[in-house]
Amino acid sequence: MRNLSAQIQGRRRARPATDVDRAALIEFLVLRGHTLGLIADTQSAAAEADSFVIDQPNSAHAHVARAHTLATFHRFSDANEHFERALSLGADTDSVHSEQAALLEAIGDYDRAEPLRRAAFTKNNGFAATAGLAAHHAARGDLETAESHYDRARELFRGLSPFPLATLDFHRGHLWLSAGEHERAAEWFTRSVRRLPEYLPAQGHLAAAEVCLGNTDSAITRLRHAVTVSDDPEYAGQLAQLLIHSDSEEARMLREGADARYEQLLRSHPEAFADHAAALWLSDNSDPERVLQLARLNYRIRPTQRAADLLRQAIDAVCPRAASERVERHAY
């Protein structure tokens, strides 16, 4: 992590920079922002990418970087436009197609994503393509096939950086958490944080698995650390829900902070935070109409099964009768 921060600082000082250096700075900021739960880093990366495209409108590197930051904030359609522009400017086809496959999976369009994943795997069945195919099958709920590809990806990895394997283990844990297999999820999240202890998404998801397994004290400890490091309100919201019965005053302060932060983020990045804000506010039914508004937005952006489930719960909170029959009608 110190090396990553040094790389960021070095590239920020190197002005004017080459296109490759500017693209690297943006990728490093996105990586650090994701790892440490720092939305400020991701916003900084987005600002850099905006400037990059303005300064170098005919640079494939600029459009790929801009696409990455847009995708991070769930602006998937806009991101794809920049990937297409990058392709027209000579960007590496295999690399961009892999990125486009991830966009399609994020919105639940698995049928269009699959040929892109399989083409990459057929051309070069190394770590990245194998991990991508694993992620694809995990998104489709094909757990057995996903597990097989995850195993193979780990065998193929030959790098020195901890980030790829920590991320791989995190996604593997997420697969099992979504399936309700909390012990298996905790196993992979634990592997992820042992490899990269600063990896807050893995720490937060491990806390969620621990709560399901009855290890609430450990989960609280993890989340208390996360709240001190991250500017993402998800961790404060999680912790507030765990503390509501044991320390109501701390829980109240955490919840108020999370609510205020979500309001701030929804003004600037509604697509990226609609789902998490809705899930938090749904937990105590504090503002069902607002939750329904956010759940509808989330479903429009990414009509996945998870988004449909959130929308169904939101509809049920507003009008309990026959909510499951109303998801399609209320989605748009």
Secondary structure, 3 states (H helix, E strand, C coil): CHHHHHHHHHHHHCCCCCHHHHHHHHHHHHHHHHHHCCHHHHHHHHHHHHHHHHHCCCCHHHHHHHHHHHHHCCCHHHHHHHHHHHHHCCCCHHHHHHHHHHHHHHCCCHHHHHHHHHHHHHHCCCHHHHHHHHHHHHHHCCHHHHHHHHHHHHHHCCCCCCHHHHHHHHHHHHHHHHCCCHHHHHHHHHHHHHHCCCCHHHHHHHHHHHHHCCCHHHHHHHHHHHHHHCCCHHHHHHHHHHHCCCCHHHHHHHHHHHHHHHHHHHHHCHHHHHHHHHHHHHHCCCCHHHHHHHHHHHHHHCCCHHHHHHHHHHHHHHCCCCHHHHHHHHHC
